[in-house]
């Protein structure tokens, strides 16, 4: 007798054996029990989830000698013939190769004939979405008023391509993607029946690789058994399927965290030399980054991740290297890589380019941290413990100094001019205010735009009062700090060559800043409307994952 693969050998013989589709099997069993059998059914869902199997089981339940019954005997001629695929009363039609209107016309002629031995004739049309529009039209009338001895079961993986006129004449059942836990339990059950010893780590890997398909999981299990025999380990699965070793993923992410471009390129070379499917590696890398993201987001991630204690410990070591923002940006880059590879571009070039970009990726920091670092202030929020924007030597002490996360692009300021005690008038300050803001911008590029929102109000005995309107309240909050006031006073002394003190005030009755004194104006603009008018701006905001918090005029 020829060898029978696991997917066929262990095909469910009654509804109780169908994996993880109780919402479908329960409805069908109750319909059989209460003799409420419809004339047409539509079974939809991902591949390998049991659509054709349930169609055959329905046929057995209807044509069994005890039928209609929710549990066929499996021994009568009808049950045996349907299980063997030789029944003349169960006709399976592949819509992918019978797409034309003539095929459906032939079917319409054949439905008039009575069953040969069973109670009903069951037509199972697989991948029904592949029928042409004319073929659907030819099938429509038959579905609407079929003979009493006929049941139609339509199966498809793409229900959106089935016309609404067909959908409205069927009972629809949506099959769900099978979870990894259910697939693992099913594989262990088959392994027990076949006397195969397989460890749990290997089962989990097979279940993940099957991607929700029972048939795929059994096909992979069959392949692994042929490779390793009756004792299967996780490494056997990795070697037989050309998968990525778990330690390889940790090494790859470690190299990214260290900014080690040479190491990531060496690891990629190992992937290609080992014949690993690059799309599989990308999927595994995304899953690895997902685990990091979830563990970084919530300390109690046991319900969200199926990880052992040792796995959690290994991931915890890498959590120190990244912020959540870092991980999300890395996932976006890897996701874009997957789409580019699917488009048929050069795999190795794309993977190497993306790997180097990941290694060079700047760390995600908050705007307040950038301001604080540029102005020499210790940031108030937590700062990632990495040097060169998260590129840290993991052997270094946790208390090692951290390199700046952002650097000013302005040229170093010249030596400050000596400050004298000459008298300066308010008119002179107002007249040269624009030039002062330019001078301030050279050494304090983040303060100057905020100070530009203020009006020069008064100057009395060396005290310069700068007044903000209500629209500048946020800017006032950012610079009204001792160290920033000191920086402004220092630049005032350098520019006007006299010692000046600064006082910041706000006039809540003033809703807009005047532009006549050299200050910058702010306008009330709807950010959404602005982005709709400017596709380039909308694309830029989406690329940096930012948002518009205000609009400010700049010098031409």
Order of alpha helices (4+ residues) and beta strands (2+ residues): alpha-alpha-beta-alpha-alpha-beta-alpha-beta-alpha-beta-alpha-beta-alpha-beta-alpha-alpha-beta-alpha-alpha-alpha-alpha-alpha-alpha-alpha-alpha-alpha-alpha-alpha-beta-beta-alpha-alpha-beta-alpha-alpha
